[in-house]
Amino acid sequence: MQNCSEYSKSRQPLKVLFIGNSATYVHELPETLCRLAQKAGYEITAESVVAGGATLSFHAYAASEHGMHVLSAIRQGFDVVFLQDNGNCISCNEFRQASLNACEKLAQAARDASSRIALYVRPPYGYESWNLTPFEQCRAFDVHFCSLRDTLHPIYAHVNRAFAFAIRDTAFDLWGEDHAHTGDHGAYLAVCVFFATLFGTSSAVLDPNGLTPDDARTLQKIADQVALEGACPW
């Protein structure tokens, strides 16, 4: 699996930028990642450029004030830049192509800043959308973003695959009250995927973060399967 395992070996501080929307900032995923990783002895800092409902096309539109802000943030220099798109990116051909184009533009900006690009392949909604069940949404996100594998050569944080395993194999409620954003278990699963992907080591070193030890252990195992072993639920 392609990851940042060199940081696990050297313990050099890792500087990460997240670009996305509420799928990133609900439950403060970047901050939680840093807090739990630092508690486990891994040096990492994270910054975010996020906006509610934002698409990557919105972030990548360089002619806008916001787009210029995004490019300025990327130019600050990060080890890894995460990209996370709106769920509508799989809803129609027009949105799919706009999403892919935006990924390429932002990836080029990251490369110009000597950063590695990572795709945060987002979790599904907790309800049927675009005639797709949550599990089917996970697969659709996979197909969409994996089409960039040979052109961008990104790091993949397959939160979608981890959710698919959890949907299939556990009884956890992964979403909050709106069934659109992650709940406690879903957020913890995402953070475990981020950690294992970035550091190339098991998320079992992470604090349960308020979950029961058994629940945390189950989610850690799912994250490790996906991030470290390349497990795929389809």
ABEGO torsion letter per residue (X at the ends): XBBAAAAAAAGBBBBBBBBEBAAAABGGAAAAAAAAAAAAGBBBBBBBBBBBGBBAAAAABAABAAAAAAAAAAAAEBABBBBBBBAAAAABAAAAAAAAAAAAAAAAAAAAAGBBBBBBBBBBBABBBGGBBAAAAAAAAAAAAAAAAAAAGBBBBBAAAAAAAAAAABABBABBAAGABBBAAAAAAAAAAAAAAAAGBBAAABBAGGBBAAAAAAAAAAAAAAAAAGBBAX
